[in-house]
């Protein structure tokens, strides 16, 4: 049975009225095309997982998007630089036919079955940055921040560590540590402000 995430229900309920039927339609088709997939939130957006990331969708103020993680292998080269695999979706009319979507979803599923990697996965992974002793001590004093930091993926941890390590003056470093602890305690990634700006466009 497909595993559904109640956070996706909440995401759809909170989306703009025009986007709700689009998201509901996409969600249903993804589960029909890949009944084994399950849902989660990645980068604060609904994502569908099957032996890795399969695809994802998002809603903004004036458009929605849907994209395959291995877009080029599934759909082919993008004709433009728009978001997602099908550009900006502003109404149900912008969605590809159901038969087309099902074919693409099953193709994406097959690629994951075969272990075909995405261009992102093929990049050389950077070794994790060591946590400086002064930041480790600060984390030790803040259980919420420490738990969030340890739960974050390596890229999120690296973003915070680089920001702290790059501080040239001790007072700058201390200020950044204080900000980091506050944001971590709220479960925020280093670039949460940037993500919010994109969502509000």
Rosetta constraint file for C-alpha pairs under 8 A:
AtomPair CA 1 CA 35 HARMONIC 6.68 0.50
AtomPair CA 1 CA 36 HARMONIC 6.46 0.50
AtomPair CA 2 CA 31 HARMONIC 6.83 0.50
AtomPair CA 2 CA 35 HARMONIC 5.47 0.50
AtomPair CA 2 CA 36 HARMONIC 5.41 0.50
AtomPair CA 2 CA 37 HARMONIC 5.82 0.50
AtomPair CA 2 CA 38 HARMONIC 5.66 0.50
AtomPair CA 3 CA 36 HARMONIC 7.85 0.50
AtomPair CA 3 CA 37 HARMONIC 6.85 0.50
AtomPair CA 3 CA 38 HARMONIC 4.40 0.50
AtomPair CA 3 CA 39 HARMONIC 6.27 0.50
AtomPair CA 4 CA 8 HARMONIC 7.76 0.50
AtomPair CA 4 CA 38 HARMONIC 5.93 0.50
AtomPair CA 4 CA 39 HARMONIC 5.38 0.50
AtomPair CA 4 CA 40 HARMONIC 7.96 0.50
AtomPair CA 5 CA 9 HARMONIC 7.18 0.50
AtomPair CA 5 CA 38 HARMONIC 7.73 0.50
AtomPair CA 5 CA 39 HARMONIC 5.48 0.50
AtomPair CA 5 CA 40 HARMONIC 6.06 0.50
AtomPair CA 6 CA 10 HARMONIC 6.48 0.50
AtomPair CA 7 CA 11 HARMONIC 6.09 0.50
AtomPair CA 7 CA 40 HARMONIC 7.70 0.50
AtomPair CA 7 CA 41 HARMONIC 7.51 0.50
AtomPair CA 8 CA 12 HARMONIC 6.18 0.50
AtomPair CA 8 CA 39 HARMONIC 7.67 0.50
AtomPair CA 8 CA 40 HARMONIC 7.41 0.50
AtomPair CA 8 CA 41 HARMONIC 7.46 0.50
AtomPair CA 8 CA 46 HARMONIC 6.04 0.50
AtomPair CA 9 CA 13 HARMONIC 6.24 0.50
AtomPair CA 10 CA 14 HARMONIC 6.15 0.50
AtomPair CA 11 CA 15 HARMONIC 6.24 0.50
AtomPair CA 11 CA 46 HARMONIC 7.77 0.50
AtomPair CA 12 CA 19 HARMONIC 7.89 0.50
AtomPair CA 12 CA 20 HARMONIC 5.62 0.50
AtomPair CA 12 CA 23 HARMONIC 6.66 0.50
AtomPair CA 12 CA 24 HARMONIC 7.40 0.50
AtomPair CA 13 CA 20 HARMONIC 6.95 0.50
AtomPair CA 15 CA 19 HARMONIC 6.14 0.50
AtomPair CA 15 CA 20 HARMONIC 6.07 0.50
AtomPair CA 15 CA 59 HARMONIC 6.25 0.50
AtomPair CA 15 CA 60 HARMONIC 7.47 0.50
AtomPair CA 16 CA 20 HARMONIC 6.60 0.50
AtomPair CA 16 CA 59 HARMONIC 7.51 0.50
AtomPair CA 16 CA 60 HARMONIC 7.46 0.50
AtomPair CA 16 CA 61 HARMONIC 6.40 0.50
AtomPair CA 16 CA 62 HARMONIC 7.94 0.50
AtomPair CA 17 CA 21 HARMONIC 7.88 0.50
AtomPair CA 18 CA 22 HARMONIC 7.49 0.50
AtomPair CA 18 CA 90 HARMONIC 6.97 0.50
AtomPair CA 18 CA 91 HARMONIC 6.47 0.50
AtomPair CA 19 CA 23 HARMONIC 6.17 0.50
AtomPair CA 19 CA 59 HARMONIC 6.32 0.50
AtomPair CA 19 CA 63 HARMONIC 7.02 0.50
AtomPair CA 19 CA 64 HARMONIC 6.15 0.50
AtomPair CA 19 CA 90 HARMONIC 7.09 0.50
AtomPair CA 19 CA 91 HARMONIC 7.23 0.50
AtomPair CA 20 CA 24 HARMONIC 6.11 0.50
AtomPair CA 21 CA 25 HARMONIC 5.97 0.50
AtomPair CA 21 CA 92 HARMONIC 7.26 0.50
AtomPair CA 22 CA 26 HARMONIC 6.20 0.50
AtomPair CA 22 CA 64 HARMONIC 7.66 0.50
AtomPair CA 22 CA 89 HARMONIC 7.94 0.50
AtomPair CA 22 CA 91 HARMONIC 6.86 0.50
AtomPair CA 22 CA 92 HARMONIC 5.75 0.50
AtomPair CA 22 CA 95 HARMONIC 7.81 0.50
AtomPair CA 23 CA 27 HARMONIC 5.99 0.50
AtomPair CA 23 CA 57 HARMONIC 7.32 0.50
AtomPair CA 23 CA 58 HARMONIC 7.87 0.50
AtomPair CA 23 CA 59 HARMONIC 7.89 0.50
AtomPair CA 23 CA 64 HARMONIC 7.90 0.50
AtomPair CA 24 CA 28 HARMONIC 6.22 0.50
AtomPair CA 25 CA 29 HARMONIC 6.26 0.50
AtomPair CA 26 CA 30 HARMONIC 6.10 0.50
AtomPair CA 26 CA 66 HARMONIC 7.93 0.50
AtomPair CA 27 CA 31 HARMONIC 6.41 0.50
AtomPair CA 28 CA 32 HARMONIC 6.21 0.50
AtomPair CA 29 CA 33 HARMONIC 6.01 0.50
AtomPair CA 29 CA 98 HARMONIC 7.20 0.50
AtomPair CA 29 CA 101 HARMONIC 7.32 0.50
AtomPair CA 29 CA 102 HARMONIC 6.64 0.50
AtomPair CA 30 CA 34 HARMONIC 5.93 0.50
AtomPair CA 30 CA 35 HARMONIC 7.77 0.50
AtomPair CA 30 CA 48 HARMONIC 7.90 0.50
AtomPair CA 30 CA 102 HARMONIC 7.30 0.50
AtomPair CA 30 CA 105 HARMONIC 6.55 0.50
AtomPair CA 31 CA 35 HARMONIC 4.80 0.50
AtomPair CA 31 CA 36 HARMONIC 7.53 0.50
AtomPair CA 31 CA 37 HARMONIC 6.66 0.50
AtomPair CA 32 CA 102 HARMONIC 7.54 0.50
AtomPair CA 33 CA 102 HARMONIC 5.14 0.50
AtomPair CA 33 CA 103 HARMONIC 7.64 0.50
AtomPair CA 33 CA 105 HARMONIC 5.66 0.50
AtomPair CA 33 CA 106 HARMONIC 5.69 0.50
AtomPair CA 34 CA 105 HARMONIC 6.87 0.50
AtomPair CA 34 CA 106 HARMONIC 6.53 0.50
AtomPair CA 34 CA 109 HARMONIC 6.78 0.50
AtomPair CA 36 CA 50 HARMONIC 6.84 0.50
AtomPair CA 37 CA 48 HARMONIC 6.22 0.50
AtomPair CA 37 CA 49 HARMONIC 5.35 0.50
AtomPair CA 37 CA 50 HARMONIC 4.80 0.50
AtomPair CA 38 CA 48 HARMONIC 5.69 0.50
AtomPair CA 38 CA 49 HARMONIC 5.39 0.50
AtomPair CA 38 CA 50 HARMONIC 6.84 0.50
AtomPair CA 39 CA 46 HARMONIC 7.02 0.50
AtomPair CA 39 CA 47 HARMONIC 5.78 0.50
AtomPair CA 39 CA 48 HARMONIC 4.70 0.50
AtomPair CA 39 CA 49 HARMONIC 6.15 0.50
AtomPair CA 40 CA 46 HARMONIC 5.97 0.50
AtomPair CA 40 CA 47 HARMONIC 5.40 0.50
AtomPair CA 40 CA 48 HARMONIC 6.50 0.50
AtomPair CA 40 CA 49 HARMONIC 7.54 0.50
AtomPair CA 41 CA 45 HARMONIC 5.15 0.50
AtomPair CA 41 CA 46 HARMONIC 4.71 0.50
AtomPair CA 41 CA 47 HARMONIC 5.62 0.50
AtomPair CA 42 CA 46 HARMONIC 6.45 0.50
AtomPair CA 42 CA 47 HARMONIC 6.08 0.50
AtomPair CA 45 CA 56 HARMONIC 7.24 0.50
AtomPair CA 45 CA 57 HARMONIC 6.55 0.50
AtomPair CA 45 CA 58 HARMONIC 5.58 0.50
AtomPair CA 46 CA 56 HARMONIC 5.72 0.50
AtomPair CA 46 CA 57 HARMONIC 5.64 0.50
AtomPair CA 46 CA 58 HARMONIC 6.51 0.50
AtomPair CA 47 CA 53 HARMONIC 7.26 0.50
AtomPair CA 47 CA 54 HARMONIC 7.64 0.50
AtomPair CA 47 CA 55 HARMONIC 5.99 0.50
AtomPair CA 47 CA 56 HARMONIC 4.14 0.50
AtomPair CA 47 CA 57 HARMONIC 6.51 0.50
AtomPair CA 48 CA 53 HARMONIC 6.21 0.50
AtomPair CA 48 CA 54 HARMONIC 5.56 0.50
AtomPair CA 48 CA 55 HARMONIC 5.45 0.50
AtomPair CA 48 CA 56 HARMONIC 5.87 0.50
AtomPair CA 49 CA 53 HARMONIC 4.52 0.50
AtomPair CA 49 CA 54 HARMONIC 5.19 0.50
AtomPair CA 49 CA 55 HARMONIC 7.27 0.50
AtomPair CA 50 CA 54 HARMONIC 5.87 0.50
AtomPair CA 50 CA 109 HARMONIC 7.05 0.50
AtomPair CA 50 CA 112 HARMONIC 7.16 0.50
AtomPair CA 51 CA 112 HARMONIC 5.92 0.50
AtomPair CA 51 CA 113 HARMONIC 7.01 0.50
AtomPair CA 52 CA 112 HARMONIC 6.91 0.50
AtomPair CA 53 CA 69 HARMONIC 6.22 0.50
AtomPair CA 54 CA 68 HARMONIC 6.18 0.50
AtomPair CA 54 CA 69 HARMONIC 5.73 0.50
AtomPair CA 54 CA 70 HARMONIC 7.65 0.50
AtomPair CA 54 CA 105 HARMONIC 7.98 0.50
AtomPair CA 54 CA 108 HARMONIC 6.39 0.50
AtomPair CA 54 CA 109 HARMONIC 6.83 0.50
AtomPair CA 54 CA 112 HARMONIC 7.58 0.50
AtomPair CA 55 CA 66 HARMONIC 7.42 0.50
AtomPair CA 55 CA 67 HARMONIC 5.57 0.50
AtomPair CA 55 CA 68 HARMONIC 4.17 0.50
AtomPair CA 55 CA 69 HARMONIC 5.18 0.50
AtomPair CA 56 CA 66 HARMONIC 5.77 0.50
AtomPair CA 56 CA 67 HARMONIC 5.55 0.50
AtomPair CA 56 CA 68 HARMONIC 6.56 0.50
AtomPair CA 56 CA 69 HARMONIC 7.50 0.50
AtomPair CA 57 CA 64 HARMONIC 7.36 0.50
AtomPair CA 57 CA 65 HARMONIC 5.43 0.50
AtomPair CA 57 CA 66 HARMONIC 4.24 0.50
AtomPair CA 57 CA 67 HARMONIC 6.35 0.50
AtomPair CA 57 CA 84 HARMONIC 7.90 0.50
AtomPair CA 58 CA 64 HARMONIC 5.57 0.50
AtomPair CA 58 CA 65 HARMONIC 5.30 0.50
AtomPair CA 58 CA 66 HARMONIC 6.62 0.50
AtomPair CA 59 CA 63 HARMONIC 6.20 0.50
AtomPair CA 59 CA 64 HARMONIC 4.18 0.50
AtomPair CA 59 CA 65 HARMONIC 6.44 0.50
AtomPair CA 59 CA 199 HARMONIC 7.92 0.50
AtomPair CA 60 CA 64 HARMONIC 5.77 0.50
AtomPair CA 60 CA 199 HARMONIC 5.47 0.50
AtomPair CA 60 CA 200 HARMONIC 6.70 0.50
AtomPair CA 60 CA 201 HARMONIC 7.23 0.50
AtomPair CA 61 CA 199 HARMONIC 7.34 0.50
AtomPair CA 61 CA 200 HARMONIC 6.37 0.50
AtomPair CA 61 CA 201 HARMONIC 6.69 0.50
AtomPair CA 62 CA 90 HARMONIC 6.77 0.50
AtomPair CA 62 CA 201 HARMONIC 7.97 0.50
AtomPair CA 63 CA 88 HARMONIC 5.56 0.50
AtomPair CA 63 CA 89 HARMONIC 5.26 0.50
AtomPair CA 63 CA 90 HARMONIC 4.79 0.50
AtomPair CA 64 CA 88 HARMONIC 5.93 0.50
AtomPair CA 64 CA 89 HARMONIC 4.87 0.50
AtomPair CA 64 CA 90 HARMONIC 6.33 0.50
AtomPair CA 65 CA 83 HARMONIC 6.57 0.50
AtomPair CA 65 CA 84 HARMONIC 5.34 0.50
AtomPair CA 65 CA 85 HARMONIC 7.69 0.50
AtomPair CA 65 CA 86 HARMONIC 7.17 0.50
AtomPair CA 65 CA 87 HARMONIC 6.53 0.50
AtomPair CA 65 CA 88 HARMONIC 5.71 0.50
AtomPair CA 65 CA 89 HARMONIC 5.79 0.50
AtomPair CA 66 CA 84 HARMONIC 5.03 0.50
AtomPair CA 66 CA 85 HARMONIC 6.07 0.50
AtomPair CA 66 CA 86 HARMONIC 6.70 0.50
AtomPair CA 66 CA 87 HARMONIC 7.94 0.50
AtomPair CA 67 CA 71 HARMONIC 6.88 0.50
AtomPair CA 67 CA 83 HARMONIC 7.83 0.50
AtomPair CA 67 CA 84 HARMONIC 4.14 0.50
AtomPair CA 67 CA 85 HARMONIC 4.39 0.50
AtomPair CA 67 CA 86 HARMONIC 7.11 0.50
AtomPair CA 68 CA 74 HARMONIC 7.26 0.50
AtomPair CA 68 CA 84 HARMONIC 7.37 0.50
AtomPair CA 68 CA 85 HARMONIC 6.39 0.50
AtomPair CA 68 CA 108 HARMONIC 7.42 0.50
AtomPair CA 69 CA 118 HARMONIC 7.21 0.50
AtomPair CA 70 CA 74 HARMONIC 6.12 0.50
AtomPair CA 70 CA 108 HARMONIC 7.22 0.50
AtomPair CA 70 CA 117 HARMONIC 7.86 0.50
AtomPair CA 70 CA 118 HARMONIC 5.30 0.50
AtomPair CA 70 CA 119 HARMONIC 7.57 0.50
AtomPair CA 71 CA 75 HARMONIC 5.51 0.50
AtomPair CA 71 CA 76 HARMONIC 6.57 0.50
AtomPair CA 71 CA 77 HARMONIC 7.78 0.50
AtomPair CA 71 CA 85 HARMONIC 6.50 0.50
AtomPair CA 72 CA 76 HARMONIC 4.17 0.50
AtomPair CA 72 CA 77 HARMONIC 5.26 0.50
AtomPair CA 72 CA 78 HARMONIC 7.46 0.50
AtomPair CA 74 CA 104 HARMONIC 6.27 0.50
AtomPair CA 74 CA 107 HARMONIC 6.30 0.50
AtomPair CA 74 CA 108 HARMONIC 5.86 0.50
AtomPair CA 75 CA 85 HARMONIC 7.47 0.50
AtomPair CA 75 CA 104 HARMONIC 7.08 0.50
AtomPair CA 78 CA 85 HARMONIC 7.33 0.50
AtomPair CA 82 CA 86 HARMONIC 7.94 0.50
AtomPair CA 82 CA 87 HARMONIC 5.05 0.50
AtomPair CA 82 CA 88 HARMONIC 7.09 0.50
AtomPair CA 83 CA 87 HARMONIC 5.35 0.50
AtomPair CA 83 CA 88 HARMONIC 6.79 0.50
AtomPair CA 84 CA 88 HARMONIC 7.67 0.50
AtomPair CA 86 CA 95 HARMONIC 7.78 0.50
AtomPair CA 89 CA 94 HARMONIC 5.43 0.50
AtomPair CA 89 CA 95 HARMONIC 6.91 0.50
AtomPair CA 90 CA 94 HARMONIC 6.62 0.50
AtomPair CA 91 CA 95 HARMONIC 7.60 0.50
AtomPair CA 96 CA 100 HARMONIC 6.34 0.50
AtomPair CA 96 CA 101 HARMONIC 6.43 0.50
AtomPair CA 97 CA 101 HARMONIC 6.42 0.50
AtomPair CA 98 CA 102 HARMONIC 6.09 0.50
AtomPair CA 99 CA 103 HARMONIC 6.22 0.50
AtomPair CA 100 CA 104 HARMONIC 6.32 0.50
AtomPair CA 101 CA 105 HARMONIC 6.05 0.50
AtomPair CA 102 CA 106 HARMONIC 6.11 0.50
AtomPair CA 103 CA 107 HARMONIC 6.21 0.50
AtomPair CA 104 CA 108 HARMONIC 6.15 0.50
AtomPair CA 105 CA 109 HARMONIC 6.14 0.50
AtomPair CA 106 CA 110 HARMONIC 6.14 0.50
AtomPair CA 107 CA 111 HARMONIC 6.29 0.50
AtomPair CA 108 CA 112 HARMONIC 6.41 0.50
AtomPair CA 109 CA 113 HARMONIC 6.16 0.50
AtomPair CA 110 CA 114 HARMONIC 6.16 0.50
AtomPair CA 111 CA 115 HARMONIC 6.17 0.50
AtomPair CA 111 CA 116 HARMONIC 5.30 0.50
AtomPair CA 112 CA 116 HARMONIC 5.96 0.50
AtomPair CA 112 CA 117 HARMONIC 7.78 0.50
AtomPair CA 117 CA 121 HARMONIC 5.96 0.50
AtomPair CA 117 CA 122 HARMONIC 6.43 0.50
AtomPair CA 118 CA 122 HARMONIC 6.24 0.50
AtomPair CA 119 CA 123 HARMONIC 6.72 0.50
AtomPair CA 128 CA 154 HARMONIC 6.72 0.50
AtomPair CA 128 CA 158 HARMONIC 7.11 0.50
AtomPair CA 129 CA 158 HARMONIC 6.38 0.50
AtomPair CA 129 CA 161 HARMONIC 7.29 0.50
AtomPair CA 131 CA 135 HARMONIC 6.68 0.50
AtomPair CA 131 CA 136 HARMONIC 6.29 0.50
AtomPair CA 131 CA 161 HARMONIC 7.10 0.50
AtomPair CA 132 CA 136 HARMONIC 6.18 0.50
AtomPair CA 133 CA 137 HARMONIC 6.16 0.50
AtomPair CA 134 CA 138 HARMONIC 6.40 0.50
AtomPair CA 135 CA 139 HARMONIC 6.17 0.50
AtomPair CA 135 CA 177 HARMONIC 7.10 0.50
AtomPair CA 136 CA 140 HARMONIC 6.18 0.50
AtomPair CA 137 CA 141 HARMONIC 6.71 0.50
AtomPair CA 138 CA 142 HARMONIC 6.85 0.50
AtomPair CA 138 CA 177 HARMONIC 7.74 0.50
AtomPair CA 138 CA 181 HARMONIC 7.96 0.50
AtomPair CA 139 CA 143 HARMONIC 6.96 0.50
AtomPair CA 139 CA 145 HARMONIC 6.33 0.50
AtomPair CA 139 CA 146 HARMONIC 5.02 0.50
AtomPair CA 139 CA 181 HARMONIC 7.33 0.50
AtomPair CA 140 CA 146 HARMONIC 6.70 0.50
AtomPair CA 142 CA 146 HARMONIC 6.12 0.50
AtomPair CA 142 CA 181 HARMONIC 7.41 0.50
AtomPair CA 142 CA 185 HARMONIC 7.94 0.50
AtomPair CA 143 CA 147 HARMONIC 6.09 0.50
AtomPair CA 144 CA 148 HARMONIC 6.25 0.50
AtomPair CA 144 CA 184 HARMONIC 7.26 0.50
AtomPair CA 144 CA 185 HARMONIC 4.91 0.50
AtomPair CA 145 CA 149 HARMONIC 6.05 0.50
AtomPair CA 145 CA 181 HARMONIC 5.51 0.50
AtomPair CA 145 CA 182 HARMONIC 7.33 0.50
AtomPair CA 145 CA 183 HARMONIC 7.77 0.50
AtomPair CA 145 CA 184 HARMONIC 4.60 0.50
AtomPair CA 145 CA 185 HARMONIC 4.26 0.50
AtomPair CA 145 CA 186 HARMONIC 7.75 0.50
AtomPair CA 145 CA 187 HARMONIC 7.69 0.50
AtomPair CA 146 CA 150 HARMONIC 6.12 0.50
AtomPair CA 146 CA 184 HARMONIC 7.64 0.50
AtomPair CA 146 CA 185 HARMONIC 7.94 0.50
AtomPair CA 147 CA 151 HARMONIC 6.14 0.50
AtomPair CA 148 CA 152 HARMONIC 6.16 0.50
AtomPair CA 148 CA 184 HARMONIC 5.81 0.50
AtomPair CA 148 CA 185 HARMONIC 6.80 0.50
AtomPair CA 148 CA 187 HARMONIC 5.86 0.50
AtomPair CA 149 CA 157 HARMONIC 6.41 0.50
AtomPair CA 149 CA 184 HARMONIC 6.52 0.50
AtomPair CA 152 CA 156 HARMONIC 5.89 0.50
AtomPair CA 152 CA 157 HARMONIC 6.22 0.50
AtomPair CA 153 CA 157 HARMONIC 6.52 0.50
AtomPair CA 154 CA 158 HARMONIC 6.00 0.50
AtomPair CA 155 CA 159 HARMONIC 6.25 0.50
AtomPair CA 156 CA 160 HARMONIC 6.70 0.50
AtomPair CA 156 CA 189 HARMONIC 6.20 0.50
AtomPair CA 156 CA 190 HARMONIC 6.81 0.50
AtomPair CA 157 CA 161 HARMONIC 6.20 0.50
AtomPair CA 158 CA 162 HARMONIC 5.89 0.50
AtomPair CA 159 CA 163 HARMONIC 6.31 0.50
AtomPair CA 159 CA 190 HARMONIC 6.16 0.50
AtomPair CA 160 CA 164 HARMONIC 6.31 0.50
AtomPair CA 160 CA 180 HARMONIC 7.04 0.50
AtomPair CA 160 CA 190 HARMONIC 5.81 0.50
AtomPair CA 161 CA 165 HARMONIC 5.95 0.50
AtomPair CA 162 CA 166 HARMONIC 5.85 0.50
AtomPair CA 163 CA 167 HARMONIC 6.82 0.50
AtomPair CA 163 CA 176 HARMONIC 7.56 0.50
AtomPair CA 164 CA 173 HARMONIC 5.76 0.50
AtomPair CA 164 CA 176 HARMONIC 6.00 0.50
AtomPair CA 164 CA 177 HARMONIC 6.57 0.50
AtomPair CA 165 CA 173 HARMONIC 7.41 0.50
AtomPair CA 167 CA 172 HARMONIC 5.82 0.50
AtomPair CA 167 CA 173 HARMONIC 5.11 0.50
AtomPair CA 168 CA 172 HARMONIC 7.01 0.50
AtomPair CA 168 CA 173 HARMONIC 7.27 0.50
AtomPair CA 169 CA 173 HARMONIC 6.28 0.50
AtomPair CA 170 CA 174 HARMONIC 6.15 0.50
AtomPair CA 171 CA 175 HARMONIC 6.15 0.50
AtomPair CA 172 CA 176 HARMONIC 6.17 0.50
AtomPair CA 173 CA 177 HARMONIC 6.16 0.50
AtomPair CA 174 CA 178 HARMONIC 6.24 0.50
AtomPair CA 175 CA 179 HARMONIC 6.31 0.50
AtomPair CA 176 CA 180 HARMONIC 5.96 0.50
AtomPair CA 177 CA 181 HARMONIC 6.12 0.50
AtomPair CA 178 CA 182 HARMONIC 6.34 0.50
AtomPair CA 179 CA 183 HARMONIC 6.17 0.50
AtomPair CA 180 CA 184 HARMONIC 5.93 0.50
AtomPair CA 180 CA 190 HARMONIC 7.63 0.50
AtomPair CA 181 CA 185 HARMONIC 6.02 0.50
AtomPair CA 182 CA 186 HARMONIC 6.63 0.50
AtomPair CA 183 CA 187 HARMONIC 6.37 0.50
AtomPair CA 183 CA 188 HARMONIC 5.14 0.50
AtomPair CA 183 CA 189 HARMONIC 7.26 0.50
AtomPair CA 183 CA 190 HARMONIC 7.69 0.50
AtomPair CA 184 CA 188 HARMONIC 5.38 0.50
AtomPair CA 184 CA 189 HARMONIC 7.06 0.50
AtomPair CA 188 CA 192 HARMONIC 6.04 0.50
AtomPair CA 191 CA 195 HARMONIC 6.51 0.50
AtomPair CA 192 CA 196 HARMONIC 6.25 0.50
AtomPair CA 193 CA 197 HARMONIC 6.34 0.50
AtomPair CA 194 CA 198 HARMONIC 6.47 0.50
AtomPair CA 195 CA 199 HARMONIC 6.36 0.50
AtomPair CA 196 CA 200 HARMONIC 6.24 0.50
AtomPair CA 197 CA 201 HARMONIC 6.45 0.50
